[in-house]
């Protein structure tokens, strides 16, 4: 009996410890993204056929009084809002279907709306992802505050980039590459994503400012969730005495400001990572798909609910940025077409749209295959 029970116990632990946190994280991020499309679309007077969390066969659903079908579908790797006049979940115009719509339906069809309404509806998805991250960070700061340390060097590692650049113990960082810093964490953020890039540091030493140029070295570290990551380091250390580590508490308004600032910092670092990745200067193993996200969600849940919520915030930013890439069928691809339409004062020819959509879909599929390969075999 025990030999039979053990595998089932292991399966139960896997479901509760990994699959449930994964579904929680992904569902929240996808729901907020699609709700952005839905709410702004409704505000613009656009009719909605369906709102789905997941793809494929419907598991659960109901139809509201406006005729919108709300669905929970079988494949929990995304979602969609299908507007009146859409041929499918990618919001492509259904030319034949538009001709068959009644006059009332044509008035609320997505593709008959002014370009600004379509653009606002599409942009709302990523925007809501960013707003979700701001809300999460703001709540976390309001509830828990955060620890900060003065940006002062306590120790310089021998033969490190900092030592070679002439940085000394007792130096206080003023700016990194022209960006002013207030805490030691600010310095770490500006340095960690720039391995191999010469950075200019302005430091305060004995009442005067000095300048040093150091190139961060790529170093493998293990993060709080057990992932092996590569970050840039220059080889300086802070400590309790010089750093004067302290807790900063926030009022609700201050927490919102800090949440906006933190979200902007995450967006900037993510954008910088993607640019370096395209240029071949980042480790492809830093990219992960559903398997890696599920693993991270399980580990985050094991550390506590607040870690899981922080993962929601970080994933939400990533989803928002990826969706703004100018690649059909992503939101950024739609926005690129709407921008062309606004400039040309007429819709882009349907033949061109079709060709670009097919090419974009191929790019998306290749990217998905790439991250799956990274998850399972590549790293």
Protein Blocks (a to p, Z undefined) as FASTA:
>chain_A
ZZmmmmmmmmmmmmmmmmmmmmmmmmmmmmmmmmmmmmmmmmnopacfbdcedehjdfbd
cddfkopacdddfblgbcddddehiablnopacfklmmmpcfklmmmgmklpcfklmmmm
mmmmmmmmmmmmmmmmmmmmmmnopaddddbdfbdcehiaklmnopaehiacfbgghiac
fbfklmmmmmmmmghiacdddddeehiacdddddddddddddfkopacddddehiacdfk
lnopacddddfklmmmmmmmmmmmmmmmmmmmmmmmmnopacfklpccfklmmmmmmmmm
mnojklmmmmmmmmmmmmmmmmmpccdfbfklmmmmmmmmmmnopacdfklmmmmmmmmm
mmmmmmmmmmmmmmmmmZZ
